[in-house]
Amino acid sequence: MPQLNPNPWFTIMLLTWLSFSFLMQPKLLSFISTNTPMNKALPTKPTPWTWPWT
């Protein structure tokens, strides 16, 4: 059964993972995010709903 032979597929997976880790990841992480996180105020406690039938 050829699908159980890990010989070519493991090498391809390993090379793909290494190329992503060492070539692509630093390039992607060097971009500056345009949406910088902001400090938000703590959410206020919601006011209770006034039901018209009570």
Phi and psi in radians as a Rosetta constraint file:
Dihedral C 1 N 2 CA 2 C 2 CIRCULARHARMONIC -1.233 0.35
Dihedral N 2 CA 2 C 2 N 3 CIRCULARHARMONIC -0.439 0.35
Dihedral C 2 N 3 CA 3 C 3 CIRCULARHARMONIC -1.250 0.35
Dihedral N 3 CA 3 C 3 N 4 CIRCULARHARMONIC -0.256 0.35
Dihedral C 3 N 4 CA 4 C 4 CIRCULARHARMONIC -1.604 0.35
Dihedral N 4 CA 4 C 4 N 5 CIRCULARHARMONIC -0.073 0.35
Dihedral C 4 N 5 CA 5 C 5 CIRCULARHARMONIC -1.490 0.35
Dihedral N 5 CA 5 C 5 N 6 CIRCULARHARMONIC 1.899 0.35
Dihedral C 5 N 6 CA 6 C 6 CIRCULARHARMONIC -1.440 0.35
Dihedral N 6 CA 6 C 6 N 7 CIRCULARHARMONIC 0.019 0.35
Dihedral C 6 N 7 CA 7 C 7 CIRCULARHARMONIC -1.014 0.35
Dihedral N 7 CA 7 C 7 N 8 CIRCULARHARMONIC -1.012 0.35
Dihedral C 7 N 8 CA 8 C 8 CIRCULARHARMONIC -1.367 0.35
Dihedral N 8 CA 8 C 8 N 9 CIRCULARHARMONIC -0.548 0.35
Dihedral C 8 N 9 CA 9 C 9 CIRCULARHARMONIC -1.331 0.35
Dihedral N 9 CA 9 C 9 N 10 CIRCULARHARMONIC -0.581 0.35
Dihedral C 9 N 10 CA 10 C 10 CIRCULARHARMONIC -1.174 0.35
Dihedral N 10 CA 10 C 10 N 11 CIRCULARHARMONIC -0.681 0.35
Dihedral C 10 N 11 CA 11 C 11 CIRCULARHARMONIC -1.148 0.35
Dihedral N 11 CA 11 C 11 N 12 CIRCULARHARMONIC -0.726 0.35
Dihedral C 11 N 12 CA 12 C 12 CIRCULARHARMONIC -1.136 0.35
Dihedral N 12 CA 12 C 12 N 13 CIRCULARHARMONIC -0.759 0.35
Dihedral C 12 N 13 CA 13 C 13 CIRCULARHARMONIC -1.121 0.35
Dihedral N 13 CA 13 C 13 N 14 CIRCULARHARMONIC -0.725 0.35
Dihedral C 13 N 14 CA 14 C 14 CIRCULARHARMONIC -1.160 0.35
Dihedral N 14 CA 14 C 14 N 15 CIRCULARHARMONIC -0.743 0.35
Dihedral C 14 N 15 CA 15 C 15 CIRCULARHARMONIC -1.158 0.35
Dihedral N 15 CA 15 C 15 N 16 CIRCULARHARMONIC -0.661 0.35
Dihedral C 15 N 16 CA 16 C 16 CIRCULARHARMONIC -1.138 0.35
Dihedral N 16 CA 16 C 16 N 17 CIRCULARHARMONIC -0.762 0.35
Dihedral C 16 N 17 CA 17 C 17 CIRCULARHARMONIC -1.142 0.35
Dihedral N 17 CA 17 C 17 N 18 CIRCULARHARMONIC -0.755 0.35
Dihedral C 17 N 18 CA 18 C 18 CIRCULARHARMONIC -1.162 0.35
Dihedral N 18 CA 18 C 18 N 19 CIRCULARHARMONIC -0.685 0.35
Dihedral C 18 N 19 CA 19 C 19 CIRCULARHARMONIC -1.161 0.35
Dihedral N 19 CA 19 C 19 N 20 CIRCULARHARMONIC -0.644 0.35
Dihedral C 19 N 20 CA 20 C 20 CIRCULARHARMONIC -1.184 0.35
Dihedral N 20 CA 20 C 20 N 21 CIRCULARHARMONIC -0.728 0.35
Dihedral C 20 N 21 CA 21 C 21 CIRCULARHARMONIC -1.182 0.35
Dihedral N 21 CA 21 C 21 N 22 CIRCULARHARMONIC -0.700 0.35
Dihedral C 21 N 22 CA 22 C 22 CIRCULARHARMONIC -1.754 0.35
Dihedral N 22 CA 22 C 22 N 23 CIRCULARHARMONIC -0.356 0.35
Dihedral C 22 N 23 CA 23 C 23 CIRCULARHARMONIC -1.882 0.35
Dihedral N 23 CA 23 C 23 N 24 CIRCULARHARMONIC -0.858 0.35
Dihedral C 23 N 24 CA 24 C 24 CIRCULARHARMONIC -1.442 0.35
Dihedral N 24 CA 24 C 24 N 25 CIRCULARHARMONIC -0.720 0.35
Dihedral C 24 N 25 CA 25 C 25 CIRCULARHARMONIC -1.081 0.35
Dihedral N 25 CA 25 C 25 N 26 CIRCULARHARMONIC -0.806 0.35
Dihedral C 25 N 26 CA 26 C 26 CIRCULARHARMONIC -1.082 0.35
Dihedral N 26 CA 26 C 26 N 27 CIRCULARHARMONIC -0.604 0.35
Dihedral C 26 N 27 CA 27 C 27 CIRCULARHARMONIC -1.180 0.35
Dihedral N 27 CA 27 C 27 N 28 CIRCULARHARMONIC -0.708 0.35
Dihedral C 27 N 28 CA 28 C 28 CIRCULARHARMONIC -1.239 0.35
Dihedral N 28 CA 28 C 28 N 29 CIRCULARHARMONIC -0.613 0.35
Dihedral C 28 N 29 CA 29 C 29 CIRCULARHARMONIC -1.348 0.35
Dihedral N 29 CA 29 C 29 N 30 CIRCULARHARMONIC -0.237 0.35
Dihedral C 29 N 30 CA 30 C 30 CIRCULARHARMONIC -1.391 0.35
Dihedral N 30 CA 30 C 30 N 31 CIRCULARHARMONIC -0.262 0.35
Dihedral C 30 N 31 CA 31 C 31 CIRCULARHARMONIC -1.203 0.35
Dihedral N 31 CA 31 C 31 N 32 CIRCULARHARMONIC 2.508 0.35
Dihedral C 31 N 32 CA 32 C 32 CIRCULARHARMONIC -1.611 0.35
Dihedral N 32 CA 32 C 32 N 33 CIRCULARHARMONIC 2.260 0.35
Dihedral C 32 N 33 CA 33 C 33 CIRCULARHARMONIC -1.228 0.35
Dihedral N 33 CA 33 C 33 N 34 CIRCULARHARMONIC 2.398 0.35
Dihedral C 33 N 34 CA 34 C 34 CIRCULARHARMONIC -1.444 0.35
Dihedral N 34 CA 34 C 34 N 35 CIRCULARHARMONIC -0.358 0.35
Dihedral C 34 N 35 CA 35 C 35 CIRCULARHARMONIC -1.843 0.35
Dihedral N 35 CA 35 C 35 N 36 CIRCULARHARMONIC 1.561 0.35
Dihedral C 35 N 36 CA 36 C 36 CIRCULARHARMONIC -1.328 0.35
Dihedral N 36 CA 36 C 36 N 37 CIRCULARHARMONIC 2.468 0.35
Dihedral C 36 N 37 CA 37 C 37 CIRCULARHARMONIC -1.203 0.35
Dihedral N 37 CA 37 C 37 N 38 CIRCULARHARMONIC 2.503 0.35
Dihedral C 37 N 38 CA 38 C 38 CIRCULARHARMONIC -2.048 0.35
Dihedral N 38 CA 38 C 38 N 39 CIRCULARHARMONIC 2.634 0.35
Dihedral C 38 N 39 CA 39 C 39 CIRCULARHARMONIC -1.324 0.35
Dihedral N 39 CA 39 C 39 N 40 CIRCULARHARMONIC 2.078 0.35
Dihedral C 39 N 40 CA 40 C 40 CIRCULARHARMONIC -1.708 0.35
Dihedral N 40 CA 40 C 40 N 41 CIRCULARHARMONIC 2.615 0.35
Dihedral C 40 N 41 CA 41 C 41 CIRCULARHARMONIC -1.246 0.35
Dihedral N 41 CA 41 C 41 N 42 CIRCULARHARMONIC 2.673 0.35
Dihedral C 41 N 42 CA 42 C 42 CIRCULARHARMONIC -1.100 0.35
Dihedral N 42 CA 42 C 42 N 43 CIRCULARHARMONIC 2.468 0.35
Dihedral C 42 N 43 CA 43 C 43 CIRCULARHARMONIC -1.152 0.35
Dihedral N 43 CA 43 C 43 N 44 CIRCULARHARMONIC 2.471 0.35
Dihedral C 43 N 44 CA 44 C 44 CIRCULARHARMONIC -1.408 0.35
Dihedral N 44 CA 44 C 44 N 45 CIRCULARHARMONIC 2.737 0.35
Dihedral C 44 N 45 CA 45 C 45 CIRCULARHARMONIC -1.254 0.35
Dihedral N 45 CA 45 C 45 N 46 CIRCULARHARMONIC 2.260 0.35
Dihedral C 45 N 46 CA 46 C 46 CIRCULARHARMONIC -1.203 0.35
Dihedral N 46 CA 46 C 46 N 47 CIRCULARHARMONIC 2.567 0.35
Dihedral C 46 N 47 CA 47 C 47 CIRCULARHARMONIC -1.372 0.35
Dihedral N 47 CA 47 C 47 N 48 CIRCULARHARMONIC 2.514 0.35
Dihedral C 47 N 48 CA 48 C 48 CIRCULARHARMONIC -1.164 0.35
Dihedral N 48 CA 48 C 48 N 49 CIRCULARHARMONIC 2.587 0.35
Dihedral C 48 N 49 CA 49 C 49 CIRCULARHARMONIC -1.348 0.35
Dihedral N 49 CA 49 C 49 N 50 CIRCULARHARMONIC 2.353 0.35
Dihedral C 49 N 50 CA 50 C 50 CIRCULARHARMONIC -1.619 0.35
Dihedral N 50 CA 50 C 50 N 51 CIRCULARHARMONIC 1.935 0.35
Dihedral C 50 N 51 CA 51 C 51 CIRCULARHARMONIC -1.446 0.35
Dihedral N 51 CA 51 C 51 N 52 CIRCULARHARMONIC 2.338 0.35
Dihedral C 51 N 52 CA 52 C 52 CIRCULARHARMONIC -1.237 0.35
Dihedral N 52 CA 52 C 52 N 53 CIRCULARHARMONIC -0.355 0.35
Dihedral C 52 N 53 CA 53 C 53 CIRCULARHARMONIC -1.695 0.35
Dihedral N 53 CA 53 C 53 N 54 CIRCULARHARMONIC 0.071 0.35
